[in-house]
Amino acid sequence: MDEVSKRARSMRPFVVMDVVARAKELESRGVDVVRLEIGDPDFPTPRLITEAAERAMEAGETGYTQSAGLPSLREAIVDHMRAAYGVSVDPADIVVTQGTSPAMLLLFGALLDPGDEVIVADPCYPAYPNYVRFLGGVPVSVRVRAEEGFGFRLEEVEAAISPRTRAIVINSPGNPTGAVLPEEDLRGLADLAERTGVWIASDEIYHGLQFDGRSRSILEFTDRAFVLNGFSKAYAMTGWRLGYLIAPRTFVRAAEVIQQNFFLCANHFVQVAGAVALAEGQDEVARMRSVYRQRRDYLVPALRDLGLDVAVEPKGAFYVFADARAWGSDSLALASRLLEEANVAVAPGVDFGPGGEGFLRFSYAASIERLQEGVERLAAWASHAGHVSER
Ligand SMILES: Cc1ncc(COP(=O)(O)O)c(C=O)c1O
């Protein structure tokens, strides 16, 4: 039978990518679209990183590397973990990947047997449940709420643990909410993992983009954890494709074997540049962070003025997850109307789980001028559509 596999059919589309496609189609017809739908930094990759890649290419660093990654990059990751968190990691426990996304395949591939469960937040980054399902696992959602700053209630996480639970996924600062889990929650989750024998899978890709205080790695609280991280967001390197998995010793070899077979290795010269990003790029990260902060400080009150509800100010990453029910409860239909009628592209909240229905995700990986333009258009749209706003 000429049928697409059940496994592929069970994967839900990432609707925001359809929004991207439609926005691009409008743009190709000459329409000016304010693009707030995607988490792709508008900054170019800092010069010191691109120059390192150029030098590496010139020097012929263009072949395969060890599947686990260049020793020099793994050493740079070890140094970074010590400098940023005071945590000591063995380079042997690191597998370098082509982004955080492939690192998820290594993590869940090494951890899950069919029927095993993984706890995720609802709403969350949708790749987590998709990877889990693809590998035969079962994602189990635990609701997080806007009015509680989208943090977990630990008793609800504990209640969701069954004999089949292998891991709890956390992502702080988080996509789509910009929420930062407080230290006591990280400690509580670490205790829970140690008490129950589940693992924490901590996606730390937005570390460095937290506006107050420093981001805390889960490894500061427990060893019963995997860390996923990558260079895409903090270093503005989305298209370079570089990330890594730090795995407990038992799982490292399995993760490495998956990497060997499926991907061979990450790009050689990109790994060289990644080591420079970690060692020398922290001032650049701080510079971009302060710009993101200014944008957050503009956008949150502006959205509230439009009549959207942002119960708790987001504390990191570059997203505002706003309750848009004043404008319509079907987030997909609303996002589509805003794109067609106001030419403002945003991500529908339902893309991130049923708990995101009624919300819209605004990315401020766009200049302050474009954010202002977007807000102006939304204000005009809302008043035309008869929605009450406080403006
Ligand atoms: C929470 C989260 N994790 C992982 C990724 C993917 O990162 P990478 O580019 O490293 O594959 C994203 C991208 O938006 C993300 O938001």
The ligand as an SDF file (V2000), in Angstrom:
LIG
                    3D

 16 16  0  0  0  0  0  0  0  0999 V2000
   12.9150   25.6370   23.4280 C   0  0  0  0  0  0  0  0  0  0  0  0
   13.6540   25.3790   22.1800 C   0  0  0  0  0  0  0  0  0  0  0  0
   14.4930   24.3380   22.1190 N   0  0  0  0  0  0  0  0  0  0  0  0
   15.1570   24.0630   20.9860 C   0  0  0  0  0  0  0  0  0  0  0  0
   15.0120   24.8310   19.8420 C   0  0  0  0  0  0  0  0  0  0  0  0
   15.7460   24.4620   18.6000 C   0  0  0  0  0  0  0  0  0  0  0  0
   17.0720   24.8590   18.6910 O   0  0  0  0  0  0  0  0  0  0  0  0
   18.2050   24.5200   17.6610 P   0  0  0  0  0  0  0  0  0  0  0  0
   18.2540   25.6150   16.6520 O   0  0  0  0  0  0  0  0  0  0  0  0
   19.4520   24.4780   18.5090 O   0  0  0  0  0  0  0  0  0  0  0  0
   17.9190   23.1870   17.0440 O   0  0  0  0  0  0  0  0  0  0  0  0
   14.1560   25.9420   19.8800 C   0  0  0  0  0  0  0  0  0  0  0  0
   13.9620   26.7730   18.6640 C   0  0  0  0  0  0  0  0  0  0  0  0
   13.0920   27.6000   18.5870 O   0  0  0  0  0  0  0  0  0  0  0  0
   13.4750   26.2180   21.0770 C   0  0  0  0  0  0  0  0  0  0  0  0
   12.6450   27.2710   21.1660 O   0  0  0  0  0  0  0  0  0  0  0  0
  1  2  1  0
  2  3  1  0
  2 15  2  0
  3  4  2  0
  4  5  1  0
  5  6  1  0
  5 12  2  0
  6  7  1  0
  7  8  1  0
  8  9  2  0
  8 10  1  0
  8 11  1  0
 12 13  1  0
 12 15  1  0
 13 14  2  0
 15 16  1  0
M  END
$$$$
